[in-house]
Amino acid sequence: MTIPQHQTPRVGKVLRRAVDRYRDTKGRADMGSKLRVHRTITDNLTSNLRGEVGEIITTWTLWRSLRSQERSLQTEDVAKDMQNKQLTRLTILTSKLRDELVARLWELSDRKIGRLNFHFAAVKLSSFEKEARAYAKFIASHPFRKKRNHDIRHKELPERWEDHRHIHVPYCAILRALAMALRVIKAIDRSTLGPSAPYLWREVRKKRYTPMAPPKITYMILPHYRLSDAERVEVFKLELAAGLDSWSAMPTRVDDRAAVVMASKKWGLVALGSGVLVLPQYPLQKIEHIKTREAANTSGSQS
């Protein structure tokens, strides 16, 4: 189309205004994103992101269990299977759980600030951008997004019946995406929680098949799981070597005598001579007394 010469300045002015409006809108959006990143509490983001990964893990364990039951009921007689109401219910449930896996795994790869995804965490922590991009690249290499948008959420409707297609995400892709998501969140926890993260993840793994309701709580409270005495000593040594923790002077009574001992408040440890006394409870606020006279009854009392 040819624009008349006398209208050219007017068209140029309209285009400039459109570009200016776009720049203003984009600038406000960028400023809003930066403000959202700044205002979001790091622990709030990492805990809820861990909870989201935990929900995916729980969905996967449920799907595997129900899928096993479904297969045990299937026969070579398709007509008979269609009349089996229990099998039908299991098929519906396993299909929905699989769709849930696909949708949530894709959402972790999204790049919107303010949503629970690895990109938001990478921007907030100024780290893990490489891991977030690798995860997003893998998700994009399989039809996770297409499956979510056409069959699961915010469904896009084809214009004609013949345009409908079955979209399949292979099980191996789902499994690998889950493994990648787990590695990323563990790396984030290792950075934010320190050397205790691997030990705490071992504890939460024990609860994988007996989660709380909702399941995300099982993973969100991961930093508060109790470690064994030996693990607490190991973690403290690692934190001490990394400069993340130190001994603190705490007043107490040792064998009924006033004394000041060096302790780790975070892990409930007390340095006594060349050894370490592991107290029953932690973290410490104060130590009431420590008895050392009777070797069989060596113990500490604290609150």
Stockholm file with secondary structure:
# STOCKHOLM 1.0

chainA/1-303         MTIPQHQTPRVGKVLRRAVDRYRDTKGRADMGSKLRVHRTITDNLTSNLRGEVGEIITTWTLWRSLRSQERSLQTEDVAKDMQNKQLTRLTILTSKLRDELVARLWELSDRKIGRLNFHFAAVKLSSFEKEARAYAKFIASHPFRKKRNHDIRHKELPERWEDHRHIHVPYCAILRALAMALRVIKAIDRSTLGPSAPYLWREVRKKRYTPMAPPKITYMILPHYRLSDAERVEVFKLELAAGLDSWSAMPTRVDDRAAVVMASKKWGLVALGSGVLVLPQYPLQKIEHIKTREAANTSGSQS
#=GR chainA/1-303 SS CCCCGGGHHHHHHHHHHHHHHHHHHHHHHHHHHHHHHHHSCHHHHHHHHHHHHHHHHHHHHHHHHHHHHHHHHCCSCHHHHHHCHHHHHHHHHHHHHHHHHHHHHHHHHCCCTTSSSHHHHHHHHTCCHHHHHHHHHHHHTTTHHHHIIIIISSCCCCSSGGGCCCCCCCHHHHHHHHHHHHHHHHHHHHHHHGGGHHHHHHHHHTTTTSCCSSTHHHHHTGGGCCCCHHHHHHHHHHHHHHTSCCCEEEEEEETTEEEEEEEETTTTEEEETTEEEECSSCSCSCEEEEECSSGGGCEEEEC
#=GC SS_cons         CCCCGGGHHHHHHHHHHHHHHHHHHHHHHHHHHHHHHHHSCHHHHHHHHHHHHHHHHHHHHHHHHHHHHHHHHCCSCHHHHHHCHHHHHHHHHHHHHHHHHHHHHHHHHCCCTTSSSHHHHHHHHTCCHHHHHHHHHHHHTTTHHHHIIIIISSCCCCSSGGGCCCCCCCHHHHHHHHHHHHHHHHHHHHHHHGGGHHHHHHHHHTTTTSCCSSTHHHHHTGGGCCCCHHHHHHHHHHHHHHTSCCCEEEEEEETTEEEEEEEETTTTEEEETTEEEECSSCSCSCEEEEECSSGGGCEEEEC
//
